[in-house]
Amino acid sequence: MPDKQDVKLAKIVLDILKPHTPPLVDFAKEIANVDGLLRVDATIVEVDTETESVKLTVEGNDINLEKLLETIKRMGAAIHSIDQVVAERPLRHR
């Protein structure tokens, strides 16, 4: 049986509500600084007078979920849901 510590988060898709500030580019750059991330895809889905609904897809080799959620909240955004998770474990050579 694989050790739970061997399992790594490779992809997470979140539904986020963020204020207009910071702008989407700055928001995505700040998210990209989270440990374990290799790629950030942020797409505005809906715009309101004070907020933007964003589909945030992050990919990496060992995403630090706690740091990711902390970073999103620190920038004033709220997480509506985690819509997809991809977890992987390394191949074992025999």
Secondary structure as a PSIPRED ss2 file (coil, helix, strand):
# PSIPRED VFORMAT (PSIPRED V4.0)

   1 M C   1.000  0.000  0.000
   2 P C   1.000  0.000  0.000
   3 D C   1.000  0.000  0.000
   4 K H   0.000  1.000  0.000
   5 Q H   0.000  1.000  0.000
   6 D H   0.000  1.000  0.000
   7 V C   1.000  0.000  0.000
   8 K E   0.000  0.000  1.000
   9 L E   0.000  0.000  1.000
  10 A E   0.000  0.000  1.000
  11 K E   0.000  0.000  1.000
  12 I E   0.000  0.000  1.000
  13 V E   0.000  0.000  1.000
  14 L E   0.000  0.000  1.000
  15 D E   0.000  0.000  1.000
  16 I E   0.000  0.000  1.000
  17 L E   0.000  0.000  1.000
  18 K E   0.000  0.000  1.000
  19 P E   0.000  0.000  1.000
  20 H C   1.000  0.000  0.000
  21 T C   1.000  0.000  0.000
  22 P C   1.000  0.000  0.000
  23 P C   1.000  0.000  0.000
  24 L H   0.000  1.000  0.000
  25 V H   0.000  1.000  0.000
  26 D H   0.000  1.000  0.000
  27 F H   0.000  1.000  0.000
  28 A H   0.000  1.000  0.000
  29 K H   0.000  1.000  0.000
  30 E H   0.000  1.000  0.000
  31 I H   0.000  1.000  0.000
  32 A H   0.000  1.000  0.000
  33 N C   1.000  0.000  0.000
  34 V C   1.000  0.000  0.000
  35 D C   1.000  0.000  0.000
  36 G C   1.000  0.000  0.000
  37 L E   0.000  0.000  1.000
  38 L E   0.000  0.000  1.000
  39 R E   0.000  0.000  1.000
  40 V E   0.000  0.000  1.000
  41 D E   0.000  0.000  1.000
  42 A E   0.000  0.000  1.000
  43 T E   0.000  0.000  1.000
  44 I E   0.000  0.000  1.000
  45 V E   0.000  0.000  1.000
  46 E E   0.000  0.000  1.000
  47 V E   0.000  0.000  1.000
  48 D C   1.000  0.000  0.000
  49 T C   1.000  0.000  0.000
  50 E C   1.000  0.000  0.000
  51 T E   0.000  0.000  1.000
  52 E E   0.000  0.000  1.000
  53 S E   0.000  0.000  1.000
  54 V E   0.000  0.000  1.000
  55 K E   0.000  0.000  1.000
  56 L E   0.000  0.000  1.000
  57 T E   0.000  0.000  1.000
  58 V E   0.000  0.000  1.000
  59 E E   0.000  0.000  1.000
  60 G E   0.000  0.000  1.000
  61 N C   1.000  0.000  0.000
  62 D C   1.000  0.000  0.000
  63 I C   1.000  0.000  0.000
  64 N C   1.000  0.000  0.000
  65 L H   0.000  1.000  0.000
  66 E H   0.000  1.000  0.000
  67 K H   0.000  1.000  0.000
  68 L H   0.000  1.000  0.000
  69 L H   0.000  1.000  0.000
  70 E H   0.000  1.000  0.000
  71 T H   0.000  1.000  0.000
  72 I H   0.000  1.000  0.000
  73 K H   0.000  1.000  0.000
  74 R H   0.000  1.000  0.000
  75 M C   1.000  0.000  0.000
  76 G C   1.000  0.000  0.000
  77 A C   1.000  0.000  0.000
  78 A E   0.000  0.000  1.000
  79 I E   0.000  0.000  1.000
  80 H E   0.000  0.000  1.000
  81 S E   0.000  0.000  1.000
  82 I E   0.000  0.000  1.000
  83 D E   0.000  0.000  1.000
  84 Q E   0.000  0.000  1.000
  85 V E   0.000  0.000  1.000
  86 V E   0.000  0.000  1.000
  87 A E   0.000  0.000  1.000
  88 E E   0.000  0.000  1.000
  89 R C   1.000  0.000  0.000
  90 P C   1.000  0.000  0.000
  91 L C   1.000  0.000  0.000
  92 R C   1.000  0.000  0.000
  93 H C   1.000  0.000  0.000
  94 R C   1.000  0.000  0.000
